[in-house]
Amino acid sequence: MILRRLARPLLAGIFITSGINALKAPEAHAEAAKPLLDKLEGKLPEQVPSDPVTLIKIDGAVKIGAGALLAFGKVPRLSALALSGSLVPTTLANHRFWEEKDPSVRQQQQVHFFKNLAVLGGLLLAAVDTEGKPSLGWRARRAARDVGHWAKDTGESVADAPKKARKALVG
Amino acid sequence: MMLRRLARPMLAAIFIGGGLESLRDPAAHAEQAKPLLDKLPGDAHTLVRLDGAVKVGAGVALALGRFPKSSALLLFASLVPTTLGAHQFWAEKDAAVAKQEQVHFAKNLGLLGGLLLAIVAADRQR
């Protein structure tokens, strides 16, 4: 649908640009993410790299890659999910308005926080959007129902078999 | 669907908050959107208040999933002038402010995309 072809690049644009910005200046971004990373210290699984700059670079690459895929409508649901996964820590790292003392900065950060929340809402809508095709859940329920019918039919034929056999032999 | 019931209030919150702000302090918002408001007929404060009321009303409706398509459409219609009026990064002299405004501009485009998805991704029972 034409609206989707418009909506997806609109939603993806901010991620592509912010991913490029992160790759251009990973140190500055790592500095901004420090309070959150300090809080998460030791809580993250071992496989996650502990170097903040490396994390920022990975996150930037995910934003550009998934952003481009979403913009072009390639694996849109998975890309939207990847972007949501990246947006949550980004928002928690950069827009901690509740910890801000200066009222005007606090207000600014609060607006960004709620805008990011709204973008996250948009990504969730993109992630559940099956474009009118039946969802996995619907297909599973439907398949289960069909299997039920087959089983019932089979059961009935099996139950009828002796009667039919006798008829064939005797009558 | 579960996720949609979660996504809509997330999408709507910023509009409810922003609309309440415009209703509370229309003067500041009229100042911010002056370049655009000057081109429109009617009193600037009244326009800002009207827009704030639309944002709050349609925002609450979208959050609750009442008339989700129409309310998303109303919010879309309100966000276009807001973005063009309040975030003219191209007209900004100060480089740091221009950068800030550009981020807001891009985020608002993202919101517009989200609203379009709220319009097309209507509920269907399955």
Interface residues (C-beta under 8 A of the other chain):
Chain A: M1 L3 R4 L6 A7 R8 P9 L10 L11 A12 G13 I14 T17 S18 V111 H112 F114 K115 N116 L117 A118 V119 L120 G121 G122 L123 L124 L125 A126 A127 V128 D129 G132 P134 S135 G137 W138
Chain B: M1 L3 R4 L6 A7 R8 P9 M10 L11 A12 A13 I14 F15 G17 G18 V103 H104 A106 K107 N108 L109 G110 L111 L112 G113 G114 L115 L116 L117 A118 I119 V120 A121 R124 R126
